[in-house]
Amino acid sequence: MDSNKKYWKGLEELNRTPEFVEKNKNEFAEPIPIEEVLSGDGLSAKTPRRDFLKALGFGVGAVTLAACQRVPVHKSIPYLIKPEEVTPGVANYYSSSYEGQAILVKTREGRPIKVEGNPNDVFAKGGLSAQAQASVLDLYDVNRLKDPKLNGSDAGWSEIDAFVIKELAAVKAAGKAIRLVTSTVHSPSTLAVIADFIAQYPTTKHINYDAVSYTGIIQANQNSFGKAVLPHYNFDKADVIVSFGADFLGSWISGEEFTRQYVSNRNNKSLQNKKMSRHIQFESGMSMTGTNADNRYPVKPSEEGLAIISLYNAISGTTLPGSKKLSSKAVDNAITLAAKELVAAKGKALVVAGSNDVATQVLVNAINSLLGSYGTTIDLDNPSKQYAGNDAEFVEFVSEMTRGDVGAVLFLNVNPAYDYFKGADFKAALNKVRLKVSFADHEDETAGLSNVIAPNHHYLESWGDANALEGYYTVVQPTINPVYNTRQAEHSLLVWSANAVKDYYTYVRNVWNTNLLPKGGLSGQKGWETLLQTGFIQTPANTPGTYTFSRDLNAVAQTILGHSSSLAAPEGKYELQVYQSQAIGDGKRANNPWLQELPDPVSKVTWDNVAAISVADIKKLKLEEGDVVKVTVNGVTVDVPVLAQPGQAQGTISIALGYGRTQAGPVGDNVGKNVYPFYSFRNGTFQTTAVASFETTKIKSPLAQTQTHHTYEGRSIIREAKFSEYKKNPAIHSGNEGGHKNYDEESMWDIPSHDRPVYDWVMAIDLNACTGCGACVVACSAENNIPVVGKDEVRRRREMHWIRIDRYYSYQEKDESVTEEYEIAKLEDEAFDHVTVVHQPMLCQHCDHAPCETVCPVLATVHSSEGLNQMAYNRCVGTRYCANNCPYKVRRFNWFNYWNDSRFDNYLNNEHTQLVLNPDVVTRFRGVMEKCSMCVQRIQAGKLKAKMEKRPLKDGEIKMACQQTCSANAIVFGNRNDPNSEVSKALKSERTYYVLEELNVQPGIGYQTKIRNVSELEA
C-alpha cells in the first residue's frame, strides 16, 4: 500500500528466529536421510503389501465389480452424454447434488474420480468448496462398513429387517416413543419417506439436530417477524457490510454462495466501474472472513453483544442499556463510523452476526429493519433450508431417554455421542433405549453404541434430491453401483414401515412426477431425463417482502447484557470461543486425508486444532508455539498446543471444532482434541462461547504449519492500494504507473523471444477476489494425483501441494527508515491486534526465462512451444537444483514412493483408495521433482476436442482444476495470443503486476493488486 508497509508470513519470519534463519539460508532445507537408508530403517523399509492387505482384510474386487456393473439406462443418464457404452479413455459426466448444491461427477471406466461444480448452479455458479471436492475420496474409504451389523456382528439385510420390524412393533404396542434424529433434512423425497414412517408408527417424532446450530437466527426471526426461517442473504446487493463474528466467506451457512456474491462487488470487473463494497468485521479470533475485511477490529465475546447494542443506539438515536461500555476506544470509534456508513447506504446495507444467541439475533434484526435491508439484502420469503436444527428439541430428547420414555431411536447423518456437549449424559440416556439404529456408513461413536447399524450408501451411490433454497431443487443420482453391501437409509425406512413402494428410486420418481417436475415445466419420462441431464430445476422466486420490526428492545438488551456479563472472564481466566475450521468443519469428514492436510486459511496448521491466543498473551504467559496447555471449561479439560495468532483479541482463546474423533477411522482418530464439551445450553440454544481457565504444562507438541517453509527475504511480493487511491489512479502501487514494463530490455538470457504462433498459455489471479479458502488446493490434489504425506512429513517441510495459498500479515511501520532491504522490525504487542492480511495463491509461474531450466543437468524440466514449463519425470534424477534455483519455491520433491509405501496406507496408499486416481496423470515416484503442470492433460483434451470438431478452440473452454472450483473466480486461464480472451484482458489491467518481476524470469502468471476500501476517516 505504502512503501513502508511490511509483509511477513509468520512470527518466525518477523522475529527471524534462529531456527527459521537456519532452515531458510541453506541450499537444501531438507537433508537426505542417508543413515536411515543405509541402516534399512529409512526409505527402503516397507511393510509387505500382501501382509498389510491381509491384516486389513479387503481387496479391490468390490469397487472393481461396482464400476463394471452398468447402471440401467432408464435410471441414470450421464450429463449431456448418452450412456450406451463406456469408451475407454473418455470421461462421462453425471449431474448430481452435494448437500443441496448441483454438481457434476466425472467418471472414468465406471468409477467416479472428480467432483466439479455445476456451472449453472445458483449457489456458486460452478464453484465448489474444499469439502465437496474431497467428498469423492470418501467413496473409496476402506474403513466404510462392508455389511450391516446386529449386536456387534455382521448380519444380512433380511435378518436386520426382521429384527427391526419386530422391535418397532413391540415399541409401538408398548406405547413408547420412537425418535428419528437426523441432521437437517431438506430433501423432499426423504421428508416424504419420514412422513410415511411416522404414519406407520404414530409415536415417532422427527428431530433435526445440527452439530453447529443456527437455531438462534431461526428463533429470532420467529420472534421478530413470525417466520421461523433461516434468511437468504444477498451480499451482492450490499454496499456496506458489517459482521459481528460471522465467518460468512468460510463456514457460516453458505460460504461458496456468499463468496460469489461478495466478490462480485469487489473483483476486477467491479473495480473497473469504480465500484467496491465496504466490509467491516468485529470478531475475537482471526477468521477467514476477517482476513478479507477492509477494516477488522478484535473484540472479546463478552463485548460483541455490547457492540451491537452500541451500533443500534448509534443508528436509531435511542439509548438501550449497555451502550458506551466497550473497553476499546478504537472499537467505539469504529461502531460510530460503521453506523454512519450503514445509514448512508440504507437499502443497500447488511449487518450479520455469528452468535447463536436469540436475543443478539433479534437486535440484529432490529438494526437491519432500520436500514431497510429486508426485501433487498435479506430475503425471508425465499429462505435457506440448509439448517433447521432445534437445539431445545434435542435437549428434551435426551431428557426423554433419561426418563425411559423412548423405546426406539434411529440416527441418520448425526453423531451426538461425539458432538453433543454432554456426551456422558447422552450415552447414559441411550443405554435406556430398547432399539438403537444407526444409518452411519462407519462404525462411528454413536453407531458403536447402537444394536443395529444399517449402513447408508455414499451419496455417489444414491438416488435422492434436495431443496437447500426455496424454489431450487436438485437431484441426486448414482455414478457407481454400491461398492459394499450397504443400503440407502430411505430404502430401509420404506421396508420397515411396510410402504407399498419398496424401491427408493421409484419413490423419488413418484415425488418428482407428482410435485416437482410440473413446477419446473417438465413432465413424464422426457422431463425426468431432462432433469437428470441438467441436475436441477428452479421455480419462480417469491416476491421478497419488507418487514417492520416493532418489538420492545429493552428486555432484549437486558438479556444481552446478562449474557455478556456471564462471559466476562475474571483475572487469570480467558474468554473462549469454538468455531468451525474451513477444512474439517463439524468433524463428519475427519477421516478424509485431503482435508486433514489442507492448511487452515489463517494459521496454516495441518493435522491438528490449536488454542489460538494473542501475541501479547503468549508473551505474558512465557509460552512458545507448540507448548501444550490445559484449557478447562465447566469441569471439562482438554490439552491443546498453543498458537500465537496475530489479530486475536487479547484475553481470548479460539479453538476449532471437528477434531478429537475416536471412531472416525485411521486418518481421523485421535487427531486434535474434541472441544464440543465446551458448548453450553442457554436460553434455548447451544452457545459456542464460555469462560475458560488456562494452565501451562511442560509438554510440547510441534505444529505442522506450511506457511514459513520458505521466505522471500523481504522482497516485494504483495502490492495493495486503498480504493480512494485506486479511483484516482488505477495503476497505483502496481508498478505500472508508466505503463507495463518490457522484460526484454535487459536480460540475463541471451535468447530471442519465444515463438508461439497459436497458443501462449498464461494465468491471471485477482488478489481482490481470492479469499484464501483453499478449495483450489484440494481440487488440484484430486485432479493431479497429489499424494498426502501426513503430519510428520509436513513438519519436515515435505508437503506436496502444487498450489499453496500464502497468507501475509502486514502493518504500517511508523519508522520509515529501514537499515536493510529485507530487515523487518518487531512490533509492539498491541500492534499485533490490528494486522491486515492478504492471501496469495502461489504455484509454478511457468517463467519464459525459467531459472529451473537452466540448472537441470538432465533437461528434465524444459519449456514448451506453448509457454508451459514442463517436467519429464523419467529424466529427473533428483538433484533438486531446480527447487533451489526457483525463486517462488513451488517445486516439490518426492522423498518416498507415496503411492507404494505402506507407511502411507492410512492416507491414500492402498489399492482400493487408489481407484480415485486420475488416469490422465501419472503418479510420481521417489527421487523425482514435480510441480504445477497447468493441468496440461486438460489443455490437450480441449485441443483434441476442438480438432475433432474442426473448429477453433474457444476462450474459457479449458479450465484449470484450481480455476474451475474457485467460487470467487479469482483465477483466469487462457491463451494470451487471443486479444479478446478473458485472461488477456485481465493481464492488460493497470492493476496487473508480476511477482519478483525484477528478476526478469518473465513469469506467465500475473497478479492484480489488492484493493482495500478503507474508510476515508481512517485512511
N, C-alpha and C positions, 0 to 999 in steps of 0.2 A: 504494500500500500504506500508507505513512505520508505525512503532509502534506509532509515534507521530501524525498520521493523525487522525483528529477528525471528527465525523459524527453527524449531527443533522437534525431533521425533519423540524424545522421552527424556526423563530426568538424567539417565546415564549420559546422554549426549550433552545436555545442558551443563551438567556439572563435570563432564569429562572425567568420569571415574576411572581409576587405573585399569579395571577390568575392561571397560569399554574401549579405552585407548589402545590397550594391548591387543584386543581382538580385531580392531579395525585398522591397525597400522601394518599388520603382517600381509605378505603377498597372498598367503592362503590361510584363512582363519581356521579351517578345519584340518587338523593333521591327519595323515593317513595312518590307520591303526596297524602298523606293521607287526608289532609284537603279538597282537591278537591273532593276526593271520598266521604267523609262524607257529604260534602255540596251538593252533587248531581250535581256539575258542572264539575266533572272530568271524570274519566274513565266510569262511568255509564251513563253519559249524552249522549243521542243518538237522532238523528232526526228519527222519524218513517220511516221505509223503504218505506211503502206504500205512505206516503206523498211525500217523496223525488222523488220516481219514477213517481208519478202523476205530480209533478211540472216539471219534466224533460221531460215527455211526450214520453216515449219509453217503449218497452218491449223486451223480448228475442225472440219473435216469428220470427223476420226477420232472425236472424242468425241461429236459430234452423231449420227453413224451408230451408234455403240455404244449410246448412250442410247435411240435409236429402235428398235433391234432388241429385241424382247421375248424374255426368257429363257423357254424352254419351261416350260409349267405343271407338267409332271411332274418337273421338275428343281429349280425354285426357287419357294418359296412365301413371300409376304410374311407378316410376323409378325401373325397373327390377322386378316389381310385377304386375301380371295381375289383372285388377280391376273387376273380375266377381262379387265379393261381398266384403263387408266390414266386417271384422271379429272383433267383439268387443274385445278390449284389445290388438289388433295388429295394429301397425302403418303402414301406407302406405307412401312412399316417392315419390314425384313428382319432376322432374327436371324443373327448370325454370331459370330466369335470373333477377338479381338485378343490374340495371344501367350498364348493359353490362357484368357483371360477372356471370358465371354459378354457380347456387346454387341448393341445394336440399331442399325441403319443406316437413317437417314431418307433417302428418295429423293423427288425431285420431277421429274415428267415423265421418269423413267428415269435420272436422274443422282443419285448419292449426294451429299448436301450436309452431313450432320451425323452424328456418331457419338455414341451415348449408351450408358451402362452398362445392362445388363440388370438390372432391379430384383430379380430372383430369383437373381442370380449369387452364389456363395458367397464370392468374394473381397472385394468392396466393396459388395455389395447396391445396385448401381446407380451407385456412384461410379466415376470414371474419371480416369486420370492426364492430365497435360498432353500427354504424347507420344501417348497414344491419341486424344485429342481432335484433335490436329494431323494424325493419320495420313491423314485424308480428303484433305488438301491434296496429299499426295504422289501421289495418283492422277492429279492434273491437272498434274504437273510436266512442263513441256515438254522437259526435258532427259533424260527416260527414253529408252531405246533404242527406236527405231521398228521395227528389224528385227534378226535375228541377224547376227553378224559372223564371218567366216572370214579369218584372217590380215589383219585390219585393214580388210576391205572388207565391205560389205553382201552378204548371201547369202540364198538361200531355205532353208526348213527341210529340203527334200529333199536339198539339197546338204550341209547341215550333218549330217544323219543319215548319209548315205553316208560322209562323211569320218570322223566319229567312230566309226562301226561298224568301218570298215576299220582305223583306228588302234588301237582297242581289241583287235581280233583279232590285230593284229601284236604288240602288247604282251603279250597272253596267250600267244601262240606263243613269244615270246622268254623267257617265264618271269619277266618283270619285274613288280614290284609295282604295283598300282593303289591309289590312296588317294582316298577320298571324305571331304573335310574340310568339316564343317558346324558352325554354331553348335548349341547343344543342341537335339536333335530330341525332342519329346515328343508327336508325332503318331503314333497307332497305324498309320494308313494309310501315312504316309511311311516309318516303320520297316519296314513290310511290303514296300514297294517296294524299299528298300535291301537287305533280306534277299534278295529275288528277284534283284536286280542282282549281289549277291555270289555267289549260286548259279550265275549265268551266268559270272561272272569270279572264280574262287576265290582269286586272289591279291589281291583287294580287301580293304581294311580301312577301316572307318568310324571316323573320328576326330572327336570332339566338341571344339571349340575355342571358348572364350568369351573375348572381349577383356578382360572383367572377370571374374575367376575366383573360384570358390568351392571349388576343389579342396581347400584346406586343411581346410575343415569336413567335406567328404565323406570325405577320407582319415582325418581324426581319428576319425570315427565308425566307420570300418572298423577302425582300431587299437584303439579303446576297446571297441566292442561287436560287432564282426564284421558291421556293416551299413554298407556304403558308400552312404549316402543323405544328402540334404540335409533336415534335420528340418523338420517343420511346427511353427512356433512359435505359441503361443496367448497373446498379450499380454493378452487379455481375462480370462484366468484368473490373472493375476499381480497380487498386491497390492504387491509390491516388485520393481522392475526396475532392474538395474544394467547399464549398457552401456559397453564399452570401445571407443570408436571405431566402433561400428556405427550407421550412419545409417538406422535401421530405419523411420523415418517418411518417408524420402526414397528413396534409390536402392538400399538394401540389400535384396536378394532380392525382396520383395513389398510395396512401400511402401503401396499402396492398401489391401490386406488388413490389414496391421499397423496402419495409421491407424485403420481402422474398429474394430479390436479395442481398441486403446489408448484411443481416445476414449470408448468405451463405459463405461470406469471413471472418467471424468473430466468428462463433459459435464453438462448441466443435469439430466437425469433421475437420473444417478448422485449428483450433489450433493444433490438433494432428499432422497435416502435417507441423507445424511450419510456417503457412501462415496466414497473417492477413492484411486486407486493412488498409489504413491510412485515417482519416477523420478530416478535419479542417473546422470549422464553424465560419463565421463572421456574426453577427446579432445584432440588437438593443435590442429586447426583448428575454427573455429566451424561446425558443421553445422546443418542444419535441425532434426534431432532434438535437438541440443544446445540450440538456442534454446527448445525446448519443455520441457526438463527442469526439475524442481523445484530441483535443485542441479546445477551443472556445474563441473567442475574441469579446467583446462588441464594436460595432461601432454605431455611430449615423446614421440615414437615410441619412443625408446630406453628410456623408463621405463614404457611401457604394460605390457610383459611383467612387469616387476618389481612393478607394482601388482597384477597378477593373482596373482602368487606371494604377495604380502603378504595379499591377500584370502583365498586358500586357507589360508594359515597361521592367519589370524585365525578362520576358520570351523572348521577341523579341529583346531586346537591343536597342530599339528606345526611343524617348523622346516625347511621346504625351503630350500635355499640361495637367496640373493637377497633375503631379507626385510630390512627396515629399511635399504634403500639408496636410498630416494626422497629427492630433493633438496628437495622441498616439504613443510614441516611440515603445511600445510593439507591436502594430498593424503593424507599419512599419517593424519591425524585422520579424514578422510573415509572412508578404507578401513576403519578400525576401526569407525566408526559404521555404514557400509554392512553390514559383517559381522554386527553385532548385529541390524540390521533384517531382513536376509535370513534369519538363523536364526529370528527371531521369526515370520517368515512362511513357515516351512518347509511345503512342499507347494503354496504359492502364491507362489513366488519364481522369478525368472528372471534369469540372467546371460548376456549375449551379447557377442561381440567381433567387430569388423570385420576383424581380421587374417586374412591368407591363409596364415599360418604354421601348420603341422600341430601342432607342439609346443604352441603357445599355445592352439589349439583343444582339444587333448587335456586341458590343465589346466582349461579352462573346462568341459569335460565332467565332470571330476572334481568341480568345485565344484557343478555342477547335480545331480550324483548325491548329494552330501552333503545337498543341500537338498530332495531328493525331487521334483525337477522333472520327471523322466521319467514319462510317463503322465498328466501334468497340463498343465504349461505347455510341455512339449516332447513331441512325438509322433514317434517313429521308425517307427511302424508304418503311418502314413498320410503318407508323406513328400512334400515338394515335389519336382517333377520339372522345375522351370524351368531348373535349371543342372546339367549333368552333365559339363562340360568337364574334361579331364585334361591338366594342364599338361605333365607329363613325356612323355606320348604325342606331344604336338605338337612338343616339342623334339627328340624322337627322330625324328619325321617329317622335320624339317629336316635332321637328320644323314643320314637315308636318302637324301634328294635329293642332298645334297652328295657322298655316296659313289657316286652314279649308280645306285642300286638301284631307283629309282622310274621307271616308264615312262609313267605317266599319272596325273594328279591332277585332281579335279573339286572346285570350290569352290561351296558353297551357303550364302548368307547369312553369309559371312565375308569379311574384307578384311585378311588378315595382312600384305600389303605396306604397309599403313598402321599397323596396331595391334600388330604383333609387335615386341618391344622391340629385336631385332637385324634391322631391316629390310633392311640391306645384305646380311647373310648369307642372309636368306630369298630375296632377289631373285637373288643369285648361284647359290644352290642350285636355284631354279626354272628357271634357264636350262638346266640339265642334264636337264630332263624333256622327253620327246618330245611328249606330248599334254597340253595345259593347257586345261581347260574351266572357264569361269565362268558361273554362272547369274545374275549380277548384272543388275539392270534399268537400271543406269547403267554407263558405262564408268569404273568406279572404279579406284583404284590397283592392285588385283590383277587386275581384268578387263583393264586396259590391257597387262598382261604375258602375257595368255593368247592362244593362237592360235584359240580358239573362244569366242565369247560367245553363249550360248543364253539370251536374256533371259527372266526369270521374270515371271509375272503379278504385279501388285499384289494384295494379299490380298483386296481388294474385288472382284476379277475371278476369284477362285479357288474351287475346291472343296477341302475338306480337313477336318481335325479336330485336336483337341489333347487332351492329358491332362496338364495342368500340376500337378495334385494327385491323389494316389492316390484312385481312386474317382470322380473328377469329370471327365467327358468333354464337350467342346464340339464343335460342328460349325461349319465354315466354308462359307458358300455365297455365290455371286457376287451382287452387287447391280447389276452392269452387265456387258455383254459386253466382251471385251478391247478396249481403246482402240487399241492398236497391234498389230503383228504379233509378239506375244510368245506364249510357250507355258509352261505350268506345268512346273516342273523335274521333278516326279514323272512327268509325261507323257513327257518326254524320256528319263528313265531307263527307263521301260517300253519305249519304242521301241528304245532302244539295247541292251537286254537281251533283245530278241525275246520279250517277255512275251506270253502268249496274250491278255491283256486290254490293249488299246491305249488305251482311253478311261479317264482317271483318275476321272471321275465314277462310272463303273461299278465301278471298283476300290474306291473309297471305300464305295459301297453294299454291295459284297460283304463288305468287312471289317466293316461295322456289322451287316449281317444275320446274319453268322456268329458274331461275337464280342461285339458291344457292345449291340445292341438287346435281346437276351434278358436281359442284366444289368440293364437299366432297366425290365424288364417290358413291352417292346414287341416287335412283330414285324410283318413284312410291309409292304405299301405304306402302310397306315394308320399303322403305327408310325413309318415313315420320315417321313411328312407331319407327324405329331405332333412328331417331333424337330426338323424344320425350323421349326416354329412356336415351340417352347419354347427351342430353341437349345442345350440341354444335357441330359444325364442324370446322375444321381448314384446310385451304388450304395452299399449299406450299408458304413459305415466299419469298418475292422478295429478290434478292441478294443485300445486303447493298452496296451502292456506297461510294466512297470517294469524298469529296468536298473541293475545294480550295477557300479560302477567298481572294478576290483581291480588295476590296473597299478601298478608301482613308478614313482613320480613323480620320483625323484631325478635320473635321466637326462634326463627331460623338462625339469626345472628347469634343469639344466646347459645343455641346448640353448637354452632361452630366454635364459639369461644370456649365452651366446655370441652369440646374435643381437642382444641389446640392446647388448652391448659393441661390436659392429660398426657399430651405428647411432649411437653416441655421437660427436657432432661435436667435433673439436678446436677450439681457439681460432681464430677467424677463419672458421670454416665453420658451416653450418647443417644441421639435420635436416629433410629434405624428405619430404613425403607428397603423393602424387597421389590424386585422388578423382573420382568421377562427379558432374557437375552435375545438378541436378534437371531441367533442360530438355534439354540436348544429350545427356546420358548417355554412351554409349561412342563416339559420333560417327557412327553409322549414319544418323542423321537430320539431319546438319549442313546439308543443303540446304533445310531447312524454315524459311521466314522467320518463321512464328508462334513457333517455338521459339527462334530466334535473338534475337527481340525480347522474349521473356519475361524479365523481370528475375530475376536469381538471388535465391532466397529470403532470403539473408543479405546479400550485398554489394550487391545491386540493380544489378549491372553487366549490360549487354546487349552482344551482338555482340563478345564478347572473353572470353578467360580471363586471369587475372591471378595474380601472385605475392602471395598474402596473407601479410603479416608483421605482427608485433605493433607496437603504437604505440610501445613503448619502443625497438624495433629501428629503426623509421623515424627516430626522433629521433637515435639513436646514429649512424646512417649518414647523417644530414642529407639525407634524401630527402623528396620530396613525392609525393603520389598522382599516378600517371601517368608518373613517371620510369621509363625503361626500364633494366632491369638484365640482366646476363648470368648465367644460372644454369647451372652445369656439373655433370654427374654422369657418372662413368665415361667421361670424354673427350667427352661429347656436350653441346653448349652451345645453349641457346635464349635468345632475347631476349624478355622479357615485361615489361609495365608492372607497377609495384607498387601494392598497395592496403594502407593501414593498417587492419587488421582488429581491432577490439576483441574480446577473448576468445581471440585466437590465443596459443598458448604461446610465450613468449619463446625465441628461438634456433631457431625452426622456420619453415618455408615450406610453404604449401599451394597447389597448382596443379591446376586441373580438367583432366581428360581430355576427349577428344572433339573438340578443336579442331585447327587446323593442317592441315585437309584440303587436298589439292592437286588432286583429281579428283572432288569431290563435286558440283559444279555452280556456277553463277554466284553463288548465295547463300552457299554454304558455303566456297568456295575461298579459301584464304589468310586466313580469319578466325581469329585467335588463333594459338597455336603448339601443335605436336604434342609432348606430353610422354610418350608411350608409350615412347620410348627411355630414359626414366628408370627403367623397370622393371628388375628383376634376377631371375635364376632361382636359387633357393636351397632346398636340401633338398626338391627335387621340386615346388616351386610358384613361381609368379610373385609377387614381392614389390613392394609399392607404396611402400616407404619406402627412403630412401637418405641418404647424406651428400653435401651439395652445397656447392660453392664459389660465391661471390657477388661479382660485380664490377659496380660502378656505371658508367653511361655518361652522356653529356651529351644523350642523346636523350629527347624527351618524346612520349608517346602518350596524349593526353587520353582519359579513360574516359567512356563513355556510361552514366551512372548516372541512375536515376529518383528516388531517394529524397528528395533535398533540393531538389527543384524548387519546393517550397512550404514555408511554415513557419506554425505556429500561434502563434508568439511566446510560447511557454511556457505557453499556456492549457491547462486540464485536458482532455486527450483520452483518456488511458488511466486506467482505475481497476482496481486489483487489491487482493487481500487474501490473507492467509495462511489455510490451511484450518482451523487451530486457532481463528482469529478467526471464520471463517465458521460453524463449528459452534455458536458461542455466539450469533452474531447474523448471520443470512443476508443482512442488508442492509448489512453493514459496508462502508464506503468507497464505496458505490454512490450515496450522496446520498439514499437512501430510508429513512434511519433513522426518520423521522417519517411515512412513507408517501410515495406518489408525488406529485410536485409537480403543481399545477394551473397550466397555462400561461396560462389566461385571466384570472388575477387582475390582471396588469399587462401591457399590450401596447402596442407602438408602432403597431399596426394597429387602426384604429377600425372593425373589421368584426365581425359576429357569427360564431359557429361555423358551419363549413360543413355543409350539409345533405346527408348521404349515406345515403339510406334503404335501399339494398340492399348496395352494396359499398364498403368502405373498405380499399383495398389497402395493406398495410404489411409490414414485414420485421423479423425478429429475428436477430441474429448473436451467437453464443456465442463469446466470445474464448477460453474454455477448450477449445473444440473446434477452432478454426482453427489449423492447423499452419503456415500460410504457404506451402503447396506451389505455388500459382499455377495450378492446374488450372482454376479459375473464370475466370481471365484469358483463357486460350485458348478456353474454351467460349463465353465472351461474344463473343470475336472471330469465332468461327465462326458463331454464331447471328445476330449483328447486323452482319455485313459491315464489320468494323472494319479499316481499312487498316493495312498495315505501312509504316513511314516510313524505316527504316534508321538506321545508327549516327550519321551526321552530324546528322540531324534530331532524334534523341533527345538528342544533346549540346546542341542548341539548345532543349531543353525542349519539344519538339513531339510527344511520343509521344501516341498516340490512344486508348489503352486506356480503356474506360468504367469499368472497375473496377481498382483497384490494391490491392496488399497493402502497407500501410505497416508498416515494421519500426522499432520503437522500442527503443533501448538505454536502460537505466536504472541508477542506482546510488543507494546510500543516502548522502546528503550528511551529513558529520559536523557541519558548521556549520549550524544550523537558521536562522540569521539570513540573509535574502536581501535585498539592497538594493533590487532592483526585482522586480516580479512575474515578468517574463519573463527576468530575468538568469539565466544558467546558469554556475555556477562550473566552472573547469577541474579535471580530475582529476590525481592523481598517477599516474605511469606504471604502477605495479603495480596500481592500482585498475582499469585497463582490462582486466586479465586476468580479472576476476570480474564483469563486467557481466551483467545479465539482459536478456532480450529478450521483447518482446510483439509479436505480429502482429495487425494490424487491417485487415480488408477495408474499403475506403472507396470509395463510389460515390455517385451523386446521392441525397440524403437525402429527396427528394420532400417538401419542407417545406410545411406548410399555410400558413405566412406566409413564402413563399419570397422572399428578397431579390432573386433574379434577375428575378422577375416585375415587381417594382416599378420597375425601371430600364430595362426594354426599351422603346425608343421606338416599336416597331412591333408590339408584342404578339405577338412570335414565340414567347415562352415563356409559357404560361398554365397554369392549374390546372383539372383535370378534376373532374367531379362524383363521381369515384370515388377521389379523393385523389392522383392522379398529376400530377406536373409534366411537362407535355408540350412538345414542340418542333414548331413549324410551320416546316419548313425553307425553304419557298418565301417566307416572310415575312422571314426573317433577312437583315439587311443587313450583318452582321459588325462591329457597333460594339464588341463584346467587353465591353460594360458588365456583362453578366450574369456573365461569368467573373471580372471584378474584384470584383463585389459578392457572389460566392459565398464564404462563409466556409470551405467544405470543399474548395475548389479542385478540383472534379470535372468541370468543363466543358472541352471540347476544341474547338479552332478548326482548321478545315481551311485550312492555308496553301497547299495545292496541290489540284488535281484528282487525288488519289492514284490513282483508278481509271482515269484517262485522261491520264496524263502519262508519257511514255516513260522518264523518269528512274527510274521505279519498276517498270520491266519485270522486273527481276531478282527482285522480291518478289512482287507479285500482278498487276501491270498488264499482262496480255495476254489476248486473247480466249479462250485455252484455259483458263488458270487461273481466269478469272472465272466459269467454269461451276460453281464451288463456291459461288457466291453464293446466299444465301437469298432467293428471290423475294418473300417476305413482308415484307422490309425494304428500303427504298430506300437506294441508295448516295448519300452526301452529296457536295456539290461545293464548290469553292473559295470561301472567304469566308463559310462557314456554320458556326455553332456546333452542337455535338452533345454528347450525354451519355447516361447510362443512361436507358432508357425503361421499365424494369421489364418488359422483353420484352412490350410491350403487344400484339404480334401473338399471343403465346401466350395472353394473357388473353382476347382477342377470340375466338380459336379455341375455347377452353374454354367460354366463354359460349354461343357458337353451337352447339356440340355438345350442351350441356345443353338449350338451347332446342329444337333439332330432336328430341331425345328426350323433350321435355315433362317435364322433371324439374328439381329444383333443382341448382345447382352443388355438387359435393361438395368438402369440405375436402381439400386435397392433390392435387386433380385437375389443377390448374395449377401447374407448377413452372417457376421461372426457370432459365435456362441455367446460371447460376452455382450455383444450389441443386442442380440435378439431378446435376451432375458431382462434387459435394463428397463425398468418401469419409467425411469426418468428420461429415456432416450438421450443419455449423456454421451454415448459412443456412436459415432457415424463412420462407416467404412465405405469405400468405393474407389472408383477409377479417377485419378486426378487428370487424366487426359480428356475426360469429358467435362467441358466447362460448365455444363448445366447440372452436373451431379451434385447431390447434397453435400458431399464431402468437399468438393471444390469450392462451393460457395462458403462453407464453414471455414476453410483454411484461408480464404481471402478476407475474412473478418479482421477488422482493426484490432480485435482482442487476441488474435492468434499469436502465440509465441512457441518456441521450441526449447525444451529443457536442455540446459548445458549447450546452447547453440554456439557459445563462444569457442567450443572445441572443434567446430566445423566438421562434425561427423555426419552432418546432414540427415537427421532422423526423419523417418517417414510418418511420425505421429506429431500432430500439432495440438496444443492445448489453448483453450480460451481462458482469459484471466478470470479470477474470482471477483465478483462484484458484490459488495455489501451495501444494503440500503440503510446505512446508519443515519440516525436522526440528525438533522442539521444542528440541533442544540447540543448534541454530543460529539459531533464531528469536529 
